[in-house]
Amino acid sequence: MLKTIILLTTIFVSFTIYSYPVIKKIEFKGLETLQKSERHILSYLKSKENGPFFSGYIREDIKLLFEKNLFKDIEVFCIDGEGKSCSDDSSEVFLTYKLKENPTIDSVTISGNDEVEIADIEGVVDVQANTILSVSKIQTNVQKIRDLYKGKGLFLADVNFEIEQKEGNLVKVRFKINENAKTIIRKIRFVGNLSIPASEIKKVMLTKEGGFFSEISDTGIFKEEDFERDIAVIKLYYQEKGFLKATVSDPEILLSKNKKEMDITIYVQEGDKYSFGSFDVSGDLLFPKEEILEPFNALSGKEFKRSDIATAIERVNIMYKNKGYADVTVSTPLKINETTKIIDIPLVIQKGKISYIERVDFEGNSITRDKVIRRELRVYEGDLYNQSKLDYSKARVFSLGYFETVEFQIKEGSREGRKRVVFQVKEKSTGTFQVGMGFSTVEKLVFTAQISKNNIFGNGQSVSLSAQISKLQKYYTISFSDPYIFDTLWDFTFSIYNTNILYNYFTKKTFGSSVTIGHPITDFLRFYLKLKGEEVEVEKGGRISSASDIPSIYGLFKDGRTVSLEGMLVYDRRNNRMFPTKGFYQSFSVENASYLSENKFTKISSDTRVYIPLFWSFVYRFNARVGWIPDSKNVPIFERYYVGGIFSVRGFEWGSLSPSKEQIASPFSSLTEFQVGGNKQLIINNEIEFDLVKAANIKGVFFVDSGNAFIEEDPISFAKLRSSWGFGFRWLSPMGPLRFEWGFPFDPKPTERSYMFEFNIGNSF
């Protein structure tokens, strides 16, 4: 019976279809821009060539084409094979769709934006030039721009559009924005925060309440992205306080009538507070249970914190990854006792397959050659995977000072158990060219010129030419250095210099050169050997005394040749050699001038530097410098120690802290106070450095300095150190690092200035 019904239905439908005219051809007229899109337009139609002609289909075709927003006018003409209008008696018909296209967008412009970057607006606008105009699409984009502005806290922004007709069926679309005033957050309230005060929660939020300077500082302006982040952070903060199941529901935002102010209410459900209970571990145990559980057991009895768990897990991960198990997983299922509110955690470790490093690749080093990065690494192809060595390699590459950022990714190799390490770096400018002028209260006008380039041609070599001219000194130098000369572990530095320095009581002129070579003993300890040759000319009379006032003291005012050999040990654990923010530096050196030298002396020096990150961007920096000339008899005056100035104790005039003796310049003169310089020195610098304007690479600094030089008969004494305090700012400019610092001596003497401003080009310690 069913087969009979299907057969009859098929016969009926076939008869019905064949009783209608057949569409012999469909063509379009009026297409210009869309002329190449005929096949696409044809696919939109229900009417098909060689298919039946239904008048109902024509109505649907017109509706479908209008919905595509491509045409503003559509007409359909139908004729039979004899050129007459179609009728039910026609056997074949020809359809012609006469179309009038919507205009084509010639250009899209955006105007009126100030608070929101044009790139951000273009990121949400999808109306583009050389596409067909769609008014509904433009209206959708208007709303997108309004939503973008709301997310930036500009609820009053008004967005409209204009369509300007041009020749050739072209139009220009213009989005016009009137930003109006920002919406200031008047009050942020919390409901349900029984255990944590609102003031504490607000400290972890980027969203802040507004104030008098909100329009200027941008603080207190509602920003949707920041607020969404804050909601997630509040929940995490509660979990850090032991409230494992705390929830933060959708906030309530109430705008004032003029939309210029808003109140925000955040609803919190704290739930119960939980504590850590006991820990256990199972699975693939490569280490004794006690060793694995050591960081976890220390948490027992403490309030629950997800960050504590994450830190302990990371320690276990590194233990396994340092054994080659790169894919180790540590699961921490929580067993919660709702009666006692104690959480026991039975860890499960799956070590995975042991892995080896198949390849080490580099990305982002468009200037620096691969070998410059590779020679800093402590992981190599074929090595067993080791997380600590990878982290250490990353730190060594960053400490070069050539890159803004250094990261690495671990990717799968060609087969199981093989890993590909990809170091990703972002190059930064390592060259400077500058011609400048500064002012110092001591040196007056300071003219400077410098051309320097680190990482020449990406080879890691450095060269610099510099000159500095002021009332006190003229300094010219050329230097070249290569940390891996001839691709060996030896580093090499060569310098030529010419100086003319005006001290308080004498003038020193020097022409010299030096060669320094170094070799690592360990990754952090290096040995250096420096050979220096100088031709020195010294004259009586300086900044504060004429030649006639200076007594003739045997051995102090010797001219001649200085040839010295200096050995130095350097231990360096700084995170960045150019701009350190963490780490330790220690050097010890002995310089001896005897063989081939007319000026003979021995100098022993030590430098200690410590860098400790504090909070936010604050960094504590400490420097202690000690110098000693053991046998100072007949040591020329220019090799003795003079302390004071921007390179030692700020707030005091350059070289003014030096022991003095009363001397007679001639039988006819009275006793004269004369700075003879010290055979010992101690300098201590304490600084707090912080970001002042991070985007412009400007840092602020507060400092306390102490130091002095000591004569032969006086031992180094902390009681005799002179001290100062001060502040300043440092700018890592495109031309190089600039220092501007004001120093104020503690308890200045009547002959000393109450403060000193000093300017310098170059880094601090």
TITI-833557 format. One record per residue (C-alpha): residue in one letter; x negated, y negated, z negated. Coordinates in pm, whole numbers, plus 50000, padded with zeros to 5 digits. Last residue first. Layout:
# residues N
AXYZ...
***
This chain:
# residues 765
F422904478246056S424634448646225N424904449246600G423664423946852I423924387246940N423634365046636F425294335446475E424654322346126F426514299845888M424734293145560Y426134281645228S425244260644923R421844252345075E418744257444866T416464231244706P418614227944392K418604265944350P421674286044446D423554305344174F425094332144397P424284323544756F427164318745004G426944335045350W429074327345656E428914351645949F429544351246325R428244382646498L428534390446872P428434425347026G427964425947407M428984405947714P432414422347741S432844412147377L432584434947076W433454406546846R432354404946488F433874384146215G432574368545900F432504369545524G430224360945238W428404370244923S424894363244803S422194378044584R418574371644488L416724401244339K414564393444038A416454415543792F416294444544036S412504443344002I409874455244251P406544452144070D404734418744047E400924415644080E400964421644453I403754397044539F407414406344574A409974400444850N413654397144768G417064412544817S420784413444750D423754411544985V427504412344923F429704414445233F433174409545374V433714417745742G436354412646010K436504430746341I437464418946689N437814445246964A440574425047139A443274451547087K442054457446732V442434421646616L441004421246264D439894457346240F437884463245924E434344461545783I433564462245410E429884455545361N427134461345105N423534452045191I420454459244975I416984446045060L413784454444871Q410394440944971K406744446644884N403454430444992G405124397044968G404734364745161V402254336845087Q404834309545051F402934278044944E403714254044661T401034226744682L398704215144402S397354180344468S395184169544757F391664154344770P389724186544729S391804201645013A394894224145063I395074232344693Q397334262144619E400334269344402K401614303444496S404914314644640P406794347444659S409214350444952L412914345144995S412994317145255G412444339445559W415644327245733E417594304745504F419714322045244G423414330245277R422704364145435V420034386345284S418354407645554F419024403945928I421294373245900G418754353745696G416434359245403V413334379645326Y409684373845420Y407324403645397R403654403245499E402474411745852F402454375245963I400134365545677P397304387945788V396364416045546N393054406145383K393844426645071S397244442645108D396294478245023P399664495144962I401864474245196W405394483945088G408864481245240V412294492245114R415604488445298A418994497845154N422124496445371F425724504045278R428844502545495Y432384507645362V434924511645643F438484497945650S440644508045949W443574521745746F441864536045439L438254541345327P435864553745596I432354557745445Y429174547445626V425804551245449R422434537045552T419014543145398D415854527545542S412294534245425S409024516945504I405294522045440K402914497145597T399144500845636F396894472145739K394034461245966N394084432146209E391144436446449S392564469646569L390604495646772Y391084520646483S392794504346187A396504496046209N398644521346026E402424524146023V404164549345794S407864556145838F410874570145655S414374569645797Q417784579245661Y421204576645823F424544589245688G428034593445828K431234575645917T432234543846101P429224540946331F429184516146623M426134523146841R425004557246715N428484570346660N429494597246408R426364591146201R424424621546075D420894608546146Y417724619945967V414764600446104L411074607746038M408634581346157G404954579346249E403454545946342L400194539346524S398884504046530V396744482046751T396684445546652R394344422146834G393284388446713D394104358446504K393504357246131F395394332645915L395744352345592G392274367145565Y390754340345344I393184314145224S392724280145380P395394258545216I398354245845419D399394209545381S397224197445672A398904222245906S402334206945852S404964221945625I408704229045650R409184246945984G405594256846038G402014246246000K398914267646031E398504287046354V398594324046435E397734340646765V398424377446810E397544401047096E399614431947043G399374469647098K401874494346958L401884532346964K405024548046816L405434584546714Y408884597246629F410114628646451R413774638346455L416174653846203F419864658646280D419914686646536T416674700146391I413024690546450P413964668546743H411234651146942G410264614746976I408094592147187T407614554847145V405474532147361S404884496047264S403954463247426G402564430047319F402304392747348T402604374447019K402614338646897K403014332146524T403554298146365F402874290246000Y404374276345683N408164281145711Y407934305146004L408114293946369I408194324246598N406834325946953T407434359947106N406484379247421Y407654414947465I407054446647666S408884478347565F408724515547649T410964542347497F410754580147547D412704610047420W411274645147426L413734674347452T412924677847822D414944666548124F411994646048254I412494623047954Y415524633147749P416464602547541D415244578847815S414424543347717F413434511247893S412644477347744I411984441647854T411614414147597Y411524376547560Y411774357947229K411354321147157Q411824312146795L412604285846537K414234257646736S415994282746954I415424304747257Q416564340747298A415704362147599S416754396747702L416094423447961S417514457847892V417254493248024S418934525347912Q418874561548033G421804585347988N421774596248354G425194581748445F423634557748695I422084540048395N423654552348069N423104519847883K422714487848078S421424455047955I421134419748089Q420724393147827A420494355647800T420604334947485F420374298547387V420544290547015L421244254846909K420404247646544E417944274246422V418684268246055T422344258046052S422914281946340F424684274546666G425364295446971M424854293847347G425434320447603V424324338247917Q425554373647930F425434405348129T426404437747961G426604474048069T428054504047889S431714499547982K433804528647864E434374563248008K437234584847885V436224620547814Q437884654547850F435784685247764V437314716347919V436474749747756R437434780647959K438104811847758R437524848647835G439014876947630E441574885747895R440544876448246S439634846748465G439624823148171E442504809247966K442234773247861I440844756447551Q441044718647557F438454693147448E438564656947339V436224626947359T437504591147349E436094556647423F432964571347580Y429314561247625G428444557647255L426364589447251S428074597246918F431134609547107V429134637647273R427654648246938A431084648446768K432564670447044S429654694547011Y430284696946636D433934705246695L432954731746950K430324746146716S432894748146437Q435394765946664N433074793946776Y433884816147076L431064840947138D428654825847386G428604835547755E428654799747880Y427234776547615V428274759247295R426024734747109L426714706047343E424624674347367R422764686947676R426094692847851I427214656647825V424184642048002K424114672448235D427654665548357R426684631548489T428254600748337I430084578248582S433434595148664N433254615148345G437024620848317E436904658748314F434164683048217D433874720848239V432424747948015R432964782948150E433394818848028I433264812647655Y433864846147484S436944858347304I437844885947055K441424897047101G444184888046856K443514881246488Q447064885746366I447294873346008V450444875945795L450764853945488P453174863445208I454334829545074D456214826544745I458384795744701I459714786744357K463044769344303T463654791943999T467194802044097E466874795544470N463864818744495I462484811244839K460324835945027L458714814445298P457104831645597T453584818245660S452264832445987V448544828846066T447704833346432V444274840646581D443894832746950A440244821246945Y439004851946757G435274847146811K434014849446453N434104811446420K437734814046526Y438484836446228M437064813245962I438394783046154N441934796746142V441614803645767R440644767245705E443434755245933I445934775945734A444844758845411T445254724245565A448674733045711I449874746645376D448784714845198S450474693945471R453754712445414K453824701845051F455614721144776E454944709544423K451994726244251G452264758944058S450074778044299L448214754544536A444664766044448N445804801044540F446164789544901P442604776844951E441174808944798L443574832744974I441184842245255E438204846245022E440164866344766K441594888845035P438094898545149F437344888545510L438194903845847L441774911345740D444084918846031G447534920545874S448374912045516V448044882345282D449534872944946F450424840344780S452254832344457G454494803244368F454454768944528S457044744744395Y460474733244511K462574702144451D466284705244518G468344686844776E467354651944888Q470354642545099V469514609145252Y471734583545425I470044553845592T471884520445601I470634493945842D471764457645837M471474436246148E470864400546250K471144380646573K474174399646699N476324368046665K478924386946463S476274404746256L475294439746361L475804469946137I473674500846194E474624532546007P471984559446007D472464594846137S471674619145858V468354624545682T467954659245535A465904672945245K465564710845240L461944713545127F462064685244875G458544690144735K457194654944781E455634662945119Q459054675845225Y460474641745139Y457824625345355L458644648845643K462294637945630I461284601245615V458914606745911A461694620346133I463924590246063D460934567046111R460184580846459E463724572846569F463264537846423D460014531746608E461554541946940E464664520746876K462824488746796F464494464746554I462444433446492G461274429046132T457694421646230D457264406846580S454764382046430I456284350546581E459994358746572S459574375946237F457844346446071F460614337745823G461324373745736G462494406445880E462794440145713K460444466445849T460654495646095L457264512746109M458244533045806V455914549545553K456004519545316K459804517745336I460074551145154E458214537444852S460344506044828A463504527044857P462654545844540I462094583744558S464094606544328L467734596344377N467514586544743G471174593044822V471904560245002F469084539045139R469314502945249I467324483245507K468254446345513R468144416645750I466594433346050I466194405746309T467784409046652K465704390546909A466994359047075N468004354647440E466534378647697N468244364448004I467514389348278K468284386348648F467994417448865R467624407049231V468574428449527K467654415249873V469844426550160L469294438350516N471934442250787G469544426951042E469274392550886K469474387750509Q472294389350256E471344382549893I472694406549632E472514393149277F472314412148950N473054406848585V471384414848251D472054396547923A469774403947628L471504398547296F470604432547155L466884426047193G465504451446943K463244469447192G465694498447220K468404473247291Y466274459547574L465974493947730D469724499347696R470354466547880I467934477348155K469744510548192Q473084492348203V471894470948494N470654502648659T474154517648652Q475494485648808I472924488949085K474034524649146S477674513349170V476684486449419S474984511549646L472724496349912I471014521650136T467294526750069N464274508550214A463514491549881Q464254510049560V466944511549296D465584536249039V465094511848750V464004528148423G460214526648473E460464493648655I461624478448327D458664492848134A456224481348404I457684445948390E456714444148023V459464434547780E459274402247578D459094379947886N461584392348144G463494365748336S463064380348683I463164414348850T462914418449227V464044445749469S463314442949842D464814450850185I467744471050061T469644484550359P473214472450415N476124497250398E476574514350730K479564510450958L480644544151088K482704554451390Y483244591851353T484104607151693L485894640751711F486414660352036V489334684652063E490024717952234S493294737052281S495604707252251D499264715852195D499224703151839S498154669151971C494874650152015S494894617452200K494114621052568G490694623952729E491564655752920G489544678052686D491354664352384I490694632052195C490164624251822F488904591351678V487784586951313E487084553051150I484824546150850D483854512650688K481504504150401F479204533650448L476454550750249N478034551649905K478244589849923E481804588049790F482874570250107L481704600150312L483684624450098K486894604250125I486614601450505D485984638750534E488974646350307R491304626650536I489844644450841Y490294678450674G494004671850633S494294665851009F493074701251060F490974710951366P489744746651358G485984753951376N483714753851679E482044722351533K482874717951165S485384696650973K484654698950601L482074671550644Y479004665650417S476824688050638L477384664550931I475904636050728H472764656750666R472494665951035E472934629951137S470094617950908K467754604851177Q470244577651269L470654567450907T469094532950947E471184526551255L474304547951280G477234530751452K478594561151633F478724597051517E479544628751713I481534660451653K482064685151940K484434713352049I486704712851746V489194741151814P492914733551819Y495104752951571S496954785651655Y493694804651616I493674796851248T497254808451189F496774840551386S493654848851192V495394841250864F498374863350953I496234892551075T494134890950760T497234890250541L498704920450724L495514940450675I495244931250307I498884941150246T498434974650425K495324982550227L497184975949901M500005000050000
***
